Amino acid sequence: MSAFPTLRQHLDEWQGQDATRQAVATTVTRLSHAALKIARIVALGPLAGDMATMRGEHSDGDTQKELDVIANDIVTKALWQSPVAWMGSEEAEEPIKLNNGAPLVVNVDPLDGSSNIDTNVSIGTIFSILAAKGDAPLLQPGRDQLAAGFTVYGPQTVIVLTLGQGTQIFWHDPRTGDFVLAKPNVKIAPATSEYAINASNCRHWTDTIKGYITDIKLGEEGPRKADYNMRWIGSLVADAFRIFTRGGIYLYPGDARKGYTSGRLRLLYEASPIAMLVEQADGVCTTGTERILDIAPQSLHQRVPLIFGSRSEVEEVLHYFKEPHSLGDRSPLFSKRGLFRSPPG
């Protein structure tokens, strides 16, 4: 191989004569073709039409945009041409049957970050590839994944991929049309001074999350003895890509809002593939109380809290979960008589 092998060359070397690996390689290749079709539409912006217009709502209240539907159709057609028996998609209430007797199944979020479609912010596609086994092949714990990845449609189009042997990042080269392996065996920096969380939800957080965020906001004067910067894009693939590039921690915890107590991100086609990628890059991925890859799925669209990133920082958060902190002793912001609390009586 050259210094910068293409995705095709990387897959050819990895698959060898193994039938399962060959099926995975074919599926990844088809998904990369689908990604390029979606990327071209994203790059056109309003020239492709109003991609952010609402097409409907899912049964749980999430909105469905025009580009969500288009991306789902593109991915579905790509997987029709792959050795995939079933597809689980965020855009479909029920599993989609594809090819009888095929050896694989795929869970996919065809367009992650769709709230950012019309803002020229990076969005993407997330996928998880599993063996077609058991009575409910889409409902397997993340540790059973054969491969996982996500595409980012931004200033550059990239695929972050793991085949169970490290995490690789491929850049699309518009000069050749190929995806090229420019960052092999990526490792997430073990320590960080950046965190990503939607701070507008702070009033709904548990005391555990409030305690952790309060302590890091106190900076050098606080118990962590270090200053932190907050980064929040609101697009999981974009926030994740930043963490793979320079470290950090991402938190989307469960909170007190209706429908959010068990988290908001989907286990099968968001949390599990991200978790495999993160662990293959020496990071940690958890709900706060449980390793994401160990969760046994109960339903296709099951939601979970999601915390991942630099090992030392995620382990610090886990310490907060194991030893609950008293906010009243820490910060007037959240104390019982603080700025956002009313005195009793």
N, C-alpha and C positions, 0 to 999 in steps of 0.2 A: 504494500500500500504506500501511497504518497504520504507526505506530511499532513495533508488534509484530505483524508478519504471521504468519498461521498457516502450518503446514507445507504445507497444500494451496495457499495463495496463493503461497508461495515456489516450490513445484514448478511451478505453472502459469506463473509468470513465466519460470522457467528453461527450461522445455521448448519453448515456442513451438510451431512446426509441424514440428519435427524428429522423425522417427519413432522413432529410437533413444532420444532423450531422453524421449519420451512413454512408451516401454516402461519405462525406468528409473524415471520418476516414478510409474507405476502400481505397480511392484514395491516401491518405497520406501513408498508409501501402504499397500499390503497388509501389509508388514512392521510398519508402525506400528500397524495394527489388531491384528496378532498380539501385539505388545508390550503393548498394553492388556489383552488377555485374560490374558497371563502375569502382568502386574502385579497384576491383581485376585486371582489365586490366591496370589501371594506375600504380598499384604497380609493375607490371611486367616490366614496362619501355620498353627498346628495345627488351626484351625477347618475347614480344607480337607482334613484328614487328615494322615497322617505323610508329608510330602513328601520327607523326608530318608531314608526307608527304602531300603535297597539293593535294586535290581531285578536286578542282574547285573554282569558285568565285560566290558570290551572285551578283544579279543585281546591287547592290550599290557599288561593288568593294571589299567587305570584302572577304578574302580567307576562304575556307572550308578545314579543315584538315581531315585526315583519322579517327581520334578519334571523331571528330565532328559527322561524319556520323554514326559511330558505336554507340555512345551515343544516338543519335537521334533514331536509330532503337530500342535500348533497352528501352528507355522511351516510345516510341510509343506502343511497345508490352505490356508494363506494363499498359498503359492506355486503351488498348483494353480490358483488363481484369478488368476494373474499370467502375463505373457508370458515364462515361464521354462521352458526345455527340460529342464535337469538341475539337480539340487541335490546338493551335497556337504555332509554333516553329520557332526559329531563323533559323533553317536549311531548312525551307520550305517556298516558296514564298507565297503560299495560305494556308488557313485553311485546316486541315486534318479532314475528317469526320470519326467518330469512331462508336458510338453506338446510333442508332435512339431512340429518346425519353428519353435518359438518363438525369438525373437532373443537371449535372454539365458540365462545360467546364474548360479547363486548358490551360494557356499560360506558355511556358517553354523555357528556354535557356538550352539545354541539356548539353552543355559543355562550361561554362564560363572560360575565361582565356586561350583559346586554343593556344595563341602565346607562352605560357610557357610549352607546353606539354613535350618538350624534355629537359627542364632545371631542372626538379625535383623540381619545385615550385608549391605550392598549386593551384589547379584548382577546379571547382565545377559545380553544377547544380542548377539553380534557377527556382522556380515554383510559380504560382499564380492560385488559385482555386476560381471559381465564379459559381453562379447559372446560369443554361442555360435558359436565358430569353431574350426576345426581338428578333428583326430581325437580329441583329449582336451581338450575345451573347459574343463573344470574346472582343468586343470593349466597355468595361465598365470602368468607372473611378475606380481608386484604392480603393476608400472608400467603394466600393461594394464587395470587396474581402471577401470571407468566410474564407480563410486560405492562408498563404503564407510561403515560406521558402526557404532555400538553403542548399545544402550539400557542404562540403569542403573535397576534397581528398588530404590529406597531410600526415604529420607524424602521425596524428590521423584522422580518418574519423568521421565527426560530421554532425548532422542535426540541423540547427537553424530554429525553427518553431514557428509560431503564429497561434492560432485558434481564435484570437480575444479576448483572455483573458490573455494578457501578452506574453512575448517572452521566449521560453524555448530552452535549448541547450542539445541535446542528443549525447552521445559518443557511437561509436560502440565498443562493448566489444568482441574482437576476441576469448576470452575464451568460450563465450556462443553463440556468433553470434547475440546477441540482441543489439539494440540501447537502452541506459540507460540514464535516465534524471539525469545528474550530476549537472546542473546549472539551477534551476527553476527560473522563474520570473526575468530574467536578466534586470538590469538597466544600461543604458549608463551613465558613469560619466558625470556630468553636465558641468564640466570645463576640459580643456585640455591644454597641451603644445606640442601636436603633430599634424601635418597636413600632408595630402597626396595629392599630385598633381604632374602631369607630367611636371616638370620644363623646359623640353626641348622645350615646346611649348610657352614659355613666350613671345616671340616676336609676337605671334598671339593673345594674350589675349586682352580683352577689358581693358580700363583704370580702370574700377571698380576692376577687378581681380588683375591687376598689382598693384593698390593701396593697396589692402589688403595684398597681398604677400610681397610687399616692406616693409610695416609697421611691419609685424611679423619677417621679416628677419633682421630688424634693432635691434631686441632683446631689452635688457634692456635700450639701449640708444634711442630707438624709442618711438613712441606714445603709444605702447601697454605696455611698461615697463616690458617686460618679454621675456625670451629666449624660442625659440621653436626648436623642432627637426622635420625634414622632413622624412616621410616614404612613399615610393611608390613601390608597388609590381607589379602593372600592371595586377593584377587579382582581379576583383571586389569582389569576395567572400572572398579572403584572406585579402584584405584591410578592408572589412566590419567586418570580424570576429575579427580582431585586435581591431576595435572600440567597438564592443560589449564586448570585454574582458577587455579593459583598457581605453576606451574613445578615443577621437580624432575627427578630421574633415576630410572629403573626398570631394575633388572638382574635377569634370570633367565638366568644363564650356563650353559653346559654344565659338568659337573663329573665327578668320578671314579666316581660311583655307576653301577651297572649300569643301562643304559637311559637315562642322562642325559648321556652324553658328547657327544651332538649337540644338547643342549638338551632341553627338555621341552615347550615350547609349540608348537602346530601352526602351520606356515607359512601355509597357505591360508586358514584361517578364524579365526586369532588374529593372527599377526604381520603378515601383509600388509595387512589392513584397518587395523590400528592404525598401521602405517607410513605408509599414505596419509594418514590423518588427521593424524598428527604432522608430516609434511613440508608438508602444506597449511597447517599452523599455525606454520611456520618453525622446527620442531624437527628433530631428527636421530634416525634409527632404523637400527640396525645389529646385526649378530651380534657385532661386535667386529673382524671382518676383512672384512666384506662388507655393502654396502647391502642391506637386506631387500628392497626393491622390485626389485632386479636378480637375485634368485635364481630360477633356472629350476626349477620343482617337478618332482620325480621320482615322487611318489606322493601320494595324497589326504591321508594322515595324516602326512606328513613333519614332523619336528620340527626346530626351530632354536633356537640361543641368541637371546635378545632383550634389547636394551639401547636405551632411547629416552628422550627428554625434552629438557631445556634444551640449546640448542646448545653453549654453551661447556663445559658439564660433560661431555656425551657426547664432544665433541672431546678433552677431557682424558683420558677413558678410552681413546680410540683411541690416544693418545700412549703409554699404558702397554702396549697391544698391540704397537705398533711398536717400542718400546724396552723390552724386559723388564727388570724391576727385581729387584734382589737383596734378598729378604726378610731374609736373615740380617744384612745391614748396617742394617736399618731398625727392626725391632721384636723385642723378646725374646719376644713372644707366639708368633711363627711361626718363630723362628730355629732353627737345627739343634740347639741345646742349650736351647731355650726351654721354656715351660710345657707345651706339647703335643707335644714331641719327646723321645725318649729318647736318651741318649748312646750312641755305638757301643760294641761290645764286650760 
